[in-house]
Amino acid sequence: MFDTLSDRLSGIFTKLRGKGRLTDADIDATAREIRLALLEADVALPVVKGFIANVKERARGAEVSQALNPAQQIIKIVNDELVNVLGGEGRRLQFAKQPPTVIMLAGLQGSGKTTLAGKLARWLKAQGHQPLLVAADLQRPNAVGQLQVLGGRAGVEVYAPEPGNGVGNPVQVARDSIEHARRAARDIVIVDTAGRLGIDAEMMQQAADIRDAVDPDEVIFVIDAMVGQDAVRTAEAFRDGVGITGVVLSKLDGDARGGAALSVREVTGQPILFASTGEKLEDFDVFYPDRMASRILGMGDVLTLIEQAEAAFDTDQKEKMTAKLMGGEQFTLEDFLDQLIAVRRMGPIANVLAMMPGMGQMKDQLGELDDKHFDRVTAIIRSMTPSERTNPKIINGSRRARIANGSGVTVMDVNQLLNRFADAQKMMKQMGGMMGLPGGRRKATKSPKNKRKGTKGGGRPRTGAGLPGGFPGGMPQLPAGMDPNDLANQGLPPGFKLPKIDFNKFGKGEKRG
């Protein structure tokens, strides 16, 4: 969604690099270009004015004039102001002291309220709660049926005493759902309300009546991030007519300019709680202003990448891989296959790589990546016998031909996989003591005088958060002209060498012989 804005800002910052000192004229010119970039992204004018005023004031202060690298300091200022515009520190849901906690969803028809209800219920269930979905949208055709389907997918009960399609009293349904939740021991009630194609008095009155009937702990406004300034005006109307306590951004995976997402927090004064980034129930997460600002500025989102990896690799798998690495055991093709399957659970490979620092400048190449490459690799490994997966050195010419025939690929494909896997084995040996693996410790060297390469004082390199044990090795080479070591300066753990990635092997247009 923010690709155009990111490209504009990257171009602006590129012009600043290399300047040892910034004059007032440089600051004015930069501020003017940032203002145009924000306006073109459909950010609300009052938000743009405040943003630019803050950037110019700080840019003329001592933090830039006395900085060793003024351009980097300007980028930091823009990042800080973006975080402020998006809400500063993220706020979590407010739970009732005595359950059930009641969450009421409001918004226009088509904003994604019903889908969001299913996503929120699934997310809360994963957090250990017992949510109840309430079908109080009795006007939109098949809204009740849609919520029941979503509830079934999420494994959550749906309270739907009325058929909907214009039949039933939504206020009574919402009121009765609270008592039902108490009887069924549900600690959270999510009320899906009706919307309209536009704001009208009847819709606002119904929403206000439901609010009065259930006394919600949170009134969350679901905003379609693709609508633009109309979404901001709608948010203001709901804020004044119903009263909202938080916002959820839906359809952040769209190709709109994204101005609504940057404006809604400042305009409504209410925090953005969650973000919805796709159609699947799992395409939903807590909104972090600092991470969103980092993505907009093309600096990646390593923390979210780590969290997704932690969720994709189960505890047993991580502990097994850690034990192998720490014990010096061989990394096998069976392990490689387990990791490959876990990576697929993280989502499309292009989205995963886009979170890595430095990848923002390679949007075109990321767009050409094809996940079918992983399917071919999986097929090759599954065509091997258990002994071949454990010891690939026994795979001779006849075995390679058999594996190629069994997986529907060429012998050359099998050879390339085995060669890349040999590289992956070497890399996994290096990773054993370098990353923050659970329980992973290197054995002490015999002499305290021995210093590990690349560190001071012989200490283990600091790794920050570290990727989970079991993160894939042997990923196929970054595009020509980009040094993987450069990424280490943009947020990756010191001393960690990225695996080589051959983007041509992932290409959608790859021809196979």
N, C-alpha and C positions, 0 to 999 in steps of 0.2 A: 504493500500500500504506500509506503513512504519512499519508494525507489526514486521517483523524480526529485523529491525534496533532498534526499541523500546525495544524489548526483550533483545537484546545484550547490549544496553546501561543500561537498568535496572539492568542486572546482574553485569555490571562493577561497578555501583554506590553502589550496595548492598555490595560488597567487601570492599568499603571504609567506610561504616557506622560503627560506633563504635570505629574508630581510633581517638584518641585525638590529634595526631600530624602526619603530612604527611612528610616523608623524600623525598629526591630527587629520591631515588629508587622507592618509591610509585608513585610519579608523573610520572616518566619515564614509569613504568609498565602500569599505567592507560592510558597514552597517546598512548602507543603502542597498547593497546586493542581497544581504540577508533579509531585509524587509521585503524586497521583491520576491525572493524565493518563498517566504512564508505566505505572502498574499496570493501567489500563484498556487500554493498548496491549499488555498481556501480557508486559511486560518482567520478567525474573526478579527476585524480591524482593531478593536480595543485591546485585544490580546497582543497583537503585533506591536502596537504603540508602546505598551508597557514593557514588552520584551526588548525592543530596540533601545529604549531609554535606559534600561538597566545595563545592557551590554555596553553602550557607549560610556556610561558613567564609570563602570568598572574598568573598561579598556583604557581610560585616561588616567587611571589611578596608579599607585606605586607598584601594584602587583604585575603590571605589564611593563612600565617604563624601566623598572629595575630587574626585569627578568632576563635570564641568559638567552632564552629563546622566546621572544615575544609572540611569534605565530602560535606556538604550542600553548602559550598562556591564553591567547584569544580563544582557541579551541576549547580549553578548559572552562573559560567563562561561558561560552555558548552552551556547553554541556550542562554546566550548573544551572543556567537559566531555563534550559529545556526541562530539566528535572523539576524545577520549581513550578513551571507552567503545568506539567503533568501531575503535580500534586505533592512534590517533595517525597516524604516517606509514605509508603503504602499503608493503608489501614485495613485491618482484618475485620471479619464479620463480628457484630456485637451479639452475644448470646444472652438469652434471658437467664435470670438467676434461678427461676423455677421453670423447668421445661413444660410444654414445648416452646422452642424459639419459633416465632412466626416471621416468615419472609414473604413479602408481597411483591410480585413483579408487575411493572407497569410499562406502557409504551404503545406506540402505534402499531397497527396491523402490518405485518410484513417485516417488523424489526427483528424477529427471531426470538420472541418471548418463550413460546412453547418449547422450541428446541433448547433454548437456554435453560429452561426449567429442568429438562432431562439431564443436561450436562452438569448443572449445579447439584442435582440430587446424586448423580454418580460420583462427583467429586467429594461431596460430604460423606457419602457412604464409605469411600476409600479412607476418609479421615477418622473412621470409627463411629460415625453417627448412624441413626436410624431415621432417615427422612421419610416424609409422606408428601406425595404430590397431590394437589387439589385441583380438579378440573372446574374452575369457575368461569372459564370462557365458554359461555353457552350460546354465543351468537355466531361466531365464524363457523362455516360448514366444516364438519368433521374435526373440529378442534379437540373435542373430547377423545375421539378415536386416536388422533395423533399422539396425544399425551399418554394414552394407555400403551401404545406401541413403544414409545420412548421409555416409559416406566418399566416395561417388560425387558427392554434391552439393558437398562441400568440396574435391573434387579431390585426395583423400589416399588412399594405399594402405591397405587393410584386411587384416590377417593373420588369416585364419579357416580353419585347417586342419580344424576339427571342425564338424559341422552344428548342434550345440547341441540344444535341446529335451530336455535330460537325457542327451545322448550326449557322451562325451568327458571328458578329464581337464583341468580348467582350470589346474591348477598346471603341468602339462607344457606346455600351450599357451603360458602366460606365459613359462616358462623358454626354450622354443625360439624365441620371438619376438625375444629379444635377439640371438641369433646371426643370425637372418634380417635384422634391422635392420643389423647390421654388414656383411653381404654386399650388402645393397641400398643401402648408404650413407645410411641414415636416421639423422639426428642426435638425434631425439626419439622415444621410444616411450611411447604412452599406453595403459595397460592398463585396460580396462573390466571390472570384477568384478561378481559376482552380488550381489544383495541379497535381503532378505526383507521381508515385511510387518511383521515385528517382530524384535527382537534375539533370537538364539538361539546356543547354544554352537557348533553346526555351522557357521553362517555366519561367526562370529568366527574359528574355527579355519581355515576355508578362506582367509579374507582374510589371516590370519597366515602361512599356508603360502605363498601367492602372494608376500607381502612378502619372506619369507625366500628364495624362489626367484629373485627379480629384483633384490633389494637396491635399492629405488627411491630416487631422489634427493629426490622429493616424494611424500608420501602425502596426497592431497587428499580431504577429506570434503565430499561434496555434500549440502547441507542444504536441505530444502524450507522456504522462509521462511514458508509459509502454515500450517505445522503447529502453531506456537506452542511452548509449553514442552516438549512431547514431543520436539521437534527438538533442544532443548538437552540433554535427558537422553540422547538417542541419541548426540549428539556426545561427551558425556562417556564413554559406554560404548565408542565407537570409540577415543577417546583412550587409555583405559586398556587396551583389549583388543588393539588393532592398533598404535596410535601414529600420530598424524596430525601433519603439519607445516603444514597450511594448510586453509582453508575456502573453499568457493564457495557463494554464495547463489543458489539457483534460484527461479524463479517470483516475482520481485520485482514483476511486473506484476499480481499478484493483489490481491484486495480484503481480505485478512486484516489483522490489526492490526499486524503487523510486529515484535512483541516479540522473536521469535527472532533477528531480524537485529541488534537492539540488545543482545542478551544473549550471543550465542555467542562473541564475541571475549573478553569478560570472563570467561566461565565456563570456556572451554577453554584460554585462554592462548595460542591460536594465531591468526595473522592471517587476515583475510579477503582473499583474493587477487583474486577475480573476482566479478562479479555478472551473472546471467542475467535479462534483462528481457522476454523474449517467447519465442515458439515458433520464430521464424526463426533460421537459423544466424548471421545478423549481429547478433542481439539479445544481445550479449555484450560485456563490456568489463572493463578493469581496475577494481578497486574503490578509490576514493579516499575515505577517511574524512571529509576536510574538505568535499568536494563533497556527500557524502550528508548531512552535518550541515546544510549550507547549504540543501539541498532540504527537509529536515524543518522547518527554521525559516522556510520560505517565501521565502528570499532568492535563489532561482534557482540556476542552474549555468552561468554564462557560459563557463567554460573548456571544459566538455564540449560546449557548443553550438558553440564555435569549432572544436574538434577534429572534430566531425561535419561541419561546413561545409568544413573543409580536406579531409576525405576525399571529400566529395561533389563538390567542384569540382576537376577534374583540372588539372594544372600548365599545360598548354597553354591551357586556357580562362582560367585566372587571369592568365597572362601576356598573353594577347590583350586581356582586359578592362583590365588595368593600362595597357597601351600606348595603348589608346583613351582612357582617362581622362587620362593624362599628356599625350597629344598633342592633346587638345581635340577629338577626333573625336566624332561624334554617336552616342548610345546608341540602337540600333535595336530594332525588334520581334523581329528574329532573335536579338539578344543577350538580350532579355527571355525569349524562348522557351527558350534554352539554360539560363538561370538557373532558370527554372520547373522544367525537367526535373531539374536538379541538386537543387533544394529537395525534390522528391518523393523523391529517393534518400535524403534525410536521415531520412525516416520521416513518420508522420502529422503534419500541421501543428500539431495540438493539443499533441503531445509536444514539438515544437520550440519553440513559444511558451511552454510551461510552464517552460522553462529560463531564460527571461528574468526578470531581477529585477522584482519587483512583480506578477508574474502569479499568484502564489499566492492572491491575494484574488479571483481571477476564475475559480475552478474551474468554476462552473456554466456560464459563457459559453464557456469552452474546451471543455467537454464537448459543446457543441452545434455545434462546428465540423465542417464537412463537406468532405473533400478533393475531392469531385466538382466543386467550384467550379474547381479547378485544371484538371480535365479539360475543362471548358467553355471556359476561357480558352485552353488549348492547341489545342482544336478551332477556335476563332475564328482564331487566328494562322495555323494550318496551312491555313486556307481562303483565305488571302491570297496574292497573287502575290509573287515576290521583290522586285519594285519597290515594291509596297505596304508590305512589311515594312521596307524601307530608308527609304522616304519616306511616312509615313502621311498627310501633308497632301494627297496626291493622291486619297485615298479619299473620293469624293463620294457623293451619295445612292444612285445606282444600284449603285455598288460595295458600299456597306454592305448593301444588300438582298441582293446576290449572296452576300456573305460570310455573312450571317445564314442564308440558305437552305442554304448549303453546310455550315455547322457545326451546324445544327439549333437555333439560338437565335433570339431576336428582334433587330430592328434596335436596340432600346433597349439590349440587352446589348452589342452592338458599340460603340454610342456611349459607354457607360459605360467600357468597356475602353480606348478611345482617349483619353478624358478622363483616366483614371487614369494611362495611359502617358505623357501629356504632363507630368503632375506628376512621374512617375518620371524623365523626362529631365532636368528641372530639378534634382531631388535628386542624380542621378548627377554632374552638373556640380559640385555643392557637395562631394560626397564625394571628388573627385579628390585633394585634398591633405590631407584631414582624417584619413584612416584609415591604418593601418599596412599599406598595400598593398605587395606584393613589388616592390622597386625603385622605388616611387613617391616622387617628390620634387617639391615645388613649386619653380617657378623663383623665384630671388631677386627681391625688389622692387628698383626702381631706387634708392630712397632708404632708408637704414637707419632713417630717422625714421618711416617708414610702419609702423604697427602693425596686425597683423591683428586683426580684430574679435573681442572676447571673450577675448583673451589678454594677458598682461603681457609687456612688453618686446619685442613683435613676434615671439616665438618660435612655432613651430608647436604647436598643442595636443597635449599628451601623450595617447596613445591606449591605453596598456597593450598588451595582446596584439593588439587590432584584429581585425576580421572579415576573412576572405579576400576578395581582389578578386573580383568576380563575385557577391557576396552580393546577393540580389534587391532591386531597388528597386520602388517602385510596389505594395507589398503593400497590399491593399485595406484601418478607422479604429477605433482603440481605443474601447471602450464609453464612452458619455457619462459625464462626471464624472471621467474619469481623464486627467490631463495627461501626455502622453508625456515632457515635459521632466522630470517627477518621476523617471522611471526613470534619468536620467543621474546622479542622486545615489545610485543603488543599484548602481553597478558598471559602467555603460556609459561609453564614452569621452567626455570632456568635449567639448562642441561638436558631437556627433553628434546630429542630429535624426532621430528614428525616423519611418519612413514611416507614413502614416495607414492604419489597418486598420479596415475596415467589417465588423464581426462579422456583421451581418445578411446580408451577401452570402455568407457561408459557412454559414448556418444549415441544419441537416439538414431542417427542416420548411419550407424556402423553397418558395413556390408560384410556378410559372413559367407565364406566359401566352403 
